[in-house]
Each structure stands twice: as C-alpha cells, then as structure tokens.
Amino acid sequence: MNHGNRITLTASATVLECGVVTDPTADAELHARRASSFGGQAAAYAEHRPDYPLAALEWGMSGADHPVREVLDLAAGTGKLTEGLVATGRSVTAVEPDAEMLAELTRLLPDVPARLGKAEDIPLADASVDAVFIGQALHWFDLAPAFAEIHRVLRPGGVVVALWNYDDDSVEWARRFSRLLFTKASHQVLDGEQELTAEGFGPFEREQFGHSHRRTTESLLATVATHSALLVAEPEVRDHLLGQARAYLHTVPETARGEFDYPLVTTVSRARRS
Ligand SMILES: C[S@@+](CC[C@H](N)C(=O)[O-])C[C@H]1O[C@@H](n2cnc3c(N)ncnc32)[C@H](O)[C@@H]1O
C-alpha cells in the first residue's frame, strides 16, 4: 500500500473511472447499467484495480469526534478498500449489492463479515458503526435515501468518508492516456466543483493524497478495461480505444518498457454525523 502524501487540492484531476460520473437524470438506463456492470469482471477487478493510501483512510477516520473502532465499507466491491481498512486495525464489515463482487471479496478476505445489500437499504442495525467508507462508488448511489441510511447506521459523531482515485492530470502522459479512453458515456468531472451536502451531517471537508499504482502497459490496459464506461461500451469501440491507448503507451518513454508507477490522486470527502 502506498501511504500517500497530502497534496494541495486542484480542480484539474479527472475521475479515473467508476470515477466517471454520469448524470442519472440524463440517462438513467445507462447509469443503472454502469452501476451494475462490475460483477461480470469481478476477478479482473480484484486483480487490476488500485488500492487507497493509508494516510487517506486515517484522515477520513479522524473526522469522527470519537475513536473509530467499527467501520462499514459500503459498496465494497472485491475488497480493494476493505483490505486497507482492515490493515488499520479496525473491525470492518463489507456491504455490496453484486454477488460476484462480494464472492471475490470473501475469497480474498474470508474473516471480514460480508453482506449483500445496497446503500439505499443497508443491512446493519441503527447506530452500529463509527465510520462509513465508500470507495469509488458514491456516484452510483441514490444520494438522499443513501445518506438517510448512512445516518441511521452511524453512531452520533461518527463520520462518512467517500474516496475516489483519479488520474493525476498534472502528469502529461497520464493525462493524454486517460483522454484516449473517453467514450460517449464518459463525463469529465471537476471534483473541486463537486459540492456535497447531506441532512443530519455537518459540512463536507475535502483533502487529496498522492498515490500510484505499479503497472505495465498490459496491466494498465487491464485496469482501464474494468472501468464501467468501457464495460458497457460496444466491443468494437472498447477494442478500438484500448488499441489506440496501447499504441500511445508504446511511444511514451516512461511506459514503453517494463513496470512503471501510474500516477493517481486520491480525493477524500468526509462529514460528521450530528
Ligand atoms: C467501482 S466499484 C468500487 C468497489 C470498491 N469500493 C473499490 O474501491 O474498489 C463500485 C461498486 O459500487 C457498487 N454499487 C453500485 N450501486 C450501488 C448501490 N446503490 N449501493 C451500494 N453499492 C453499489 C457496485 O456493485 C460496485 O461493486
């Protein structure tokens, strides 16, 4: 795990994928298809998606007004964030609606209690956790009912923490690479402009942490192939985009040969339950 360095917030980072936020009212059917697109590629997701920096997790937890002991990883997927939360020594429960993703999580983290469930109907008791973490998934939720449920399962003074891994657009080759993968389903999001509010919570605070993902050309392409915009793309569109991205990576000195660090920025938003 990369422990990450806190960095200054910039508005230039673009969402890495799941990270690509869609407007649910603009295309509800596409949004729903993307939100449920991951299970078919659960093993590839587990193998190729990045984790989250430890410093980002600790910063999130420090938003509670009391020590965090019990944590819910909501929309836990295959356990990319769960594993980091477990490494902090907290007691972690995972909730995820996709059975194939959850099966992958249980295979990798057999000791973590794992439940099928959605953010809008969380299968946990009232006031049962000190923190709710959400990795690369808040944009898939129906926000009002989801925040009402998060409020219900949190103890007073507990914290909700949403994280996203973004491409680090300050690195020219990474910025150009990510642009080559835009599809008609992709929307660029300036996270610095994304304001969150939720009833029963204090103001959201945001912080960013430097991060990276050790990759080769082929494993980086395998990573982006698990992004929902590509999962729902026509096969010929997906193959074309991945082909042009591969050709580009072969021209870049940093990525043409062997392993390299793909540069990421982890953005974290946190708010305290009143
Ligand atoms: C990009 S994955 C993130 C998984 C994991 N948190 C991570 O950081 O790798 C998004 C996850 O959100 C889940 N998801 C989609 N809609 C959801 C909802 N309404 N409630 C809870 N989870 C949802 C998907 O099944 C998927 O596992």
The ligand as a MOL file (V3000), in Angstrom:
LIG
                    3D

  0  0  0     0  0            999 V3000
M  V30 BEGIN CTAB
M  V30 COUNTS 27 29 0 0 0
M  V30 BEGIN ATOM
M  V30 1 C -16.0480 0.8540 -8.8560 0
M  V30 2 S -16.7390 -0.2410 -7.7540 0 CHG=1
M  V30 3 C -15.9010 0.1470 -6.2300 0
M  V30 4 C -15.6640 -1.0470 -5.3700 0
M  V30 5 C -14.7620 -0.8340 -4.1650 0
M  V30 6 N -15.3530 0.0680 -3.1990 0
M  V30 7 C -13.4040 -0.3180 -4.5840 0
M  V30 8 O -12.9830 0.7090 -4.0720 0
M  V30 9 O -12.7680 -0.9630 -5.4180 0 CHG=-1
M  V30 10 C -18.3550 0.3470 -7.4660 0
M  V30 11 C -19.1790 -0.6100 -6.6170 0
M  V30 12 O -20.4060 0.0210 -6.2580 0
M  V30 13 C -21.3920 -0.9840 -6.2110 0
M  V30 14 N -22.7030 -0.3160 -6.2560 0
M  V30 15 C -23.3490 0.1700 -7.3320 0
M  V30 16 N -24.5090 0.7090 -6.9690 0
M  V30 17 C -24.6120 0.5750 -5.6110 0
M  V30 18 C -25.6080 0.9350 -4.6380 0
M  V30 19 N -26.7270 1.5650 -4.9850 0
M  V30 20 N -25.3620 0.6240 -3.3450 0
M  V30 21 C -24.2180 0.0110 -2.9770 0
M  V30 22 N -23.2620 -0.3520 -3.8620 0
M  V30 23 C -23.4520 -0.0670 -5.1680 0
M  V30 24 C -21.0750 -1.8580 -7.4040 0
M  V30 25 O -21.6650 -3.1320 -7.3260 0
M  V30 26 C -19.5470 -1.9080 -7.3350 0
M  V30 27 O -19.0820 -3.0040 -6.6050 0
M  V30 END ATOM
M  V30 BEGIN BOND
M  V30 1 1 1 2
M  V30 2 1 2 3
M  V30 3 1 2 10
M  V30 4 1 3 4
M  V30 5 1 4 5
M  V30 6 1 5 6
M  V30 7 1 5 7
M  V30 8 2 7 8
M  V30 9 1 7 9
M  V30 10 1 10 11
M  V30 11 1 11 12
M  V30 12 1 11 26
M  V30 13 1 12 13
M  V30 14 1 13 14
M  V30 15 1 13 24
M  V30 16 1 14 15
M  V30 17 1 14 23
M  V30 18 2 15 16
M  V30 19 1 16 17
M  V30 20 1 17 18
M  V30 21 2 17 23
M  V30 22 1 18 19
M  V30 23 2 18 20
M  V30 24 1 20 21
M  V30 25 2 21 22
M  V30 26 1 22 23
M  V30 27 1 24 25
M  V30 28 1 24 26
M  V30 29 1 26 27
M  V30 END BOND
M  V30 END CTAB
M  END
